């Protein structure tokens, strides 16, 4: 399962397709959704983004989580990984805001 699929599953937005074998269907993780998530993280969690020093990976973290950030060579996977990493610490309202962004 990719980080993006996991993020949609955390937000309860994954659907099972009727095929043989069944496949998971998730809404596309568009650039618009990524930008809205970035804006939300900046406003609510003080997002930190940079290119990793030791590789060409992207590195993302939020202020309160400093030192436990995520890195990935693909920007969208890195963003999804960060959302997955902080998901359990989010309030119900924050989870609903992210769910709304992903479901647009």
Secondary structure, DSSP 8 states (H G I E B T S, - for coil): --HHHHHHHHTT--EE-SSSS--EE-----HHHHHHHHHHHHHHH-EEEEE-SSSS-EEEEEGGGTT--EEESSHHHHHHHHHHHHGGGS-HHHHHHHHHHHH-
